[in-house]
Amino acid sequence: RDEYGDPVVVDNQFVVDPTHPDGKAFIRELYTRLYRAGFRLFKVDFVSNLTHVDRFYDTTMGHYQVIRELFRIIRECVT
């Protein structure tokens, strides 16, 4: 969410903040459920939208650290 509490939207798509506890939980639940359903190949699109976000929940992380965190969470769920 932005500083006003509104969802962050980039190119008409909502952005999930992988540094926020709710964002982490959403990503974990999604990829864990897909992995348990039998999916083994994951194509993750629109990651560059994270580079257009002004601020993240964890203010100490830069854009590329946040992308790295996103993939760390995904790898944790599918390996």
Residue pairs with C-beta under 8 A, 6 or more apart in sequence:
1 7
1 8
1 17
2 8
2 54
2 55
3 55
7 14
7 15
8 14
8 15
8 17
8 53
9 15
10 49
10 52
10 53
11 46
11 49
13 46
13 49
15 49
15 50
15 53
16 23
16 26
16 27
17 23
17 53
17 56
17 57
17 66
18 24
18 27
18 50
18 66
18 69
18 70
18 73
19 56
19 57
19 58
19 61
19 66
19 69
20 56
20 57
20 58
21 57
23 57
24 73
27 70
27 73
27 74
27 77
28 73
28 76
28 77
31 42
31 73
31 74
31 77
31 78
32 77
34 42
34 78
35 77
35 78
40 78
42 74
42 78
44 70
44 71
44 74
47 67
47 70
50 63
50 66
50 67
50 70
51 63
51 64
51 67
53 63
53 66
56 66
58 66
61 69
